Amino acid sequence: MKIVNTLFLLLFVSLSASAAEPEGVPPPPEPYCQWEMVNYAIPEPLCGLQGEAARGEKIVSDAAKGNCLACHELPIQSVEAYGTIAPPLSGIANRLGEAQLRLRVVDSRHLNPNSIMPGFYRDPSLINRPGKSYVGRTFLAAQDVEDVIAYLVTLK
């Protein structure tokens, strides 16, 4: 009897572990990296990560990720339509440095409390009434933010 119970338990654990999560359920949130604002900028990359511009370009144009094109004009060849509610981002690297861009993407409300731009890496405890899938998490992962920054600094 003890062997049968042990086998049943092993089978149950094995099946439970191999069962896929239901579609639409996000993975657990990544640990949040604290950041520090210095002179209206975030000088250090989030979590010490290094971004990649090619991934950043995909994130800014992905409606399920950054969706920057909903509000900003960006110089992306394959995009036919973009938003006009926010400033165009062509040439943004001539106007703002990497650390300044990072603060704007992370949480622009530190510059303008009335900003409608989402804080893509705002402290999850400060997000008011998040959707169920965003409870305890940021809108973008730290790596995604650094990828976006790496892309934006190429826009000269």
C-alpha positions, 0 to 999 in steps of 0.5 A: 500500500505504501508503494502504491501511495508513493507511486501515485504521489510521484505521478501526481507531482510529475503531471502537475509540474508538466502541466502548462500554465493556462494561456494568458497567465503571465510568469511570476514577476521578476524581482524589482530592482531599486533605482535612484534618480539623480538630477532628473535622470537615472544614471545606472542601468536597471539591475546592471543590465546592458540593452540591445538596440535591435530588441529595443526597436521591436519592443517600441513597435510591439503593441503588446509590449512598449507600444510606443508607436501608439503615441510617438512618431518613430523612424521605423521603416516598416511602420505606416501609422503612429501616434501624434499625442506625444513628442516625436522621438526622431533625434531624441538622442540629440536632445537627451542623454541615456540617463535622462531617457531612462527616467522618462521610460522608467517613470516620467511622473518624476518629471511631470506628475500629470504625465499620461505616459505609463511608468514602464518600470514604476515601483509596482507598489505605486501602481494604482489599480493595476489589472490582475495580470500586472499586480506586483509587477512592472509593465516592462521587465528591466531588460526590456527597458534597457533594450528600449534605452539602447534603441533610443540612444541610436536616434540622432 
